Each structure stands twice: as structure tokens, then as C-alpha cells.
Amino acid sequence: MESKLFGNFQWEPPTWLGRIFAGFKRLRQHRKAFNTCLFAIIGIIILGSGCLIWQHYKPTPKLAYVTLTTPNVVPVAQLNQNNTAQPATMVVNFTANPEAQVYDWTNMKSVAPLQNIKAEVTQGIGISPEIQGKWTWVSDSKLQLTPVKPWPAGVKYTISIGKNLLANKIKLPEYKYQFTTPTLQPVFTKA
């Protein structure tokens, strides 16, 4: 009935498939070699699957994100009688979320090594062009630079953070950050 409707079908395997079947027939004749190849193929499949699963579920390091609080520039009119002013501090904030303004305790441990909190930092951080001042961990997520002199206006600075500055297992997406101090805007008043 089917041959009347559809005609006669005849299928012949491609030559490469025939070679594979012939290879299996030869292997079956050599039982030990066949079993070895079969176990090797199964082992490769299991090992490959395990590697893919591990790659998908392996632990990823916690990233801390950096936001800089740019210091203000003191205009000449605000200098005191000694021609000096209280310099503004520059703060490096570490957060678990790049959009967060406050450190999120639920997602991350202390960024600062605990023994360094409230202590002066002498290595692991740098600023270029160099400005004299004192780096201090104000909290476990806030690093502050208090300069000796006020910040000059319109200068671009680069902060370099060393990996040894941070607590173990804390990583940053990058270790160099830039900011520019504000420029002074002239204000004209009538005399």
C-alpha cells in the first residue's frame, strides 16, 4: 500500500558513515580495544561536562567599586590673614554597588585590612602629580587624603591603588582612577 502511494525508497549511507560502522565492527572483534575506546569516549564526555558545570558555578571574586569625592578649591578671597586656608580632603569611597553612594554591608566584607582602620597609610596608594598630604583609612570603606596645602584649581590627578592596600579577596575592576579639581570661576561685583 505504501509503495503504491509513495513509491520505493532506498537509502544508502554516506561513505563516511559506512567507514565509522566498519571501524566499530573491527573494534568489536577486538573486545579489549573496543572497551578501552568506549570508556575513553565516556570519560571525555563526563570530564567535559564537569568542566562546563564548574565553569558556570565557580565562585567569582567580590568586586569593590570606587567613587571619588573631588575636593573643593579655595578661592583667594577665602584665605586667612596668613595667606593659608584649611585644605579640603579628597575621599576614596569603596562600595559593593557602583551606583550606591553608601557602603553596603550585606554584600561585602571590609575593604580595608582591619588593623589599618583609623591608621595612616604609607604604602599601596599614590597620587600623580604628587601632592603632600596624609592618607588615612577613615572607616573600613573610606580612604581619605588630607593635603598639607590647598588643592590647585583645574589640575588632573591620577590615583593609583595597589592590591596590597586592600583586604584579602577584595578586587577592583581597575586600579587607576582620575579626577580634576574644579576651576575657579571669576565673579564680578559692582563697586
Secondary structure, DSSP 8 states (H G I E B T S, - for coil): -HHHHH--------HHHHHHHHHHHHHHHSHHHHHHHHHHHHHHHHHHHHHHHHHHHS---EE-EEEEE------GGG--TTS------EEEEEESSTT-SS--TTT---SS-GGGTTSEE-SSEEEES---EEEEEEETTEEEEEESS---TT-EEEEEE-GGGS-TTEE-S-SEEEEE-----------
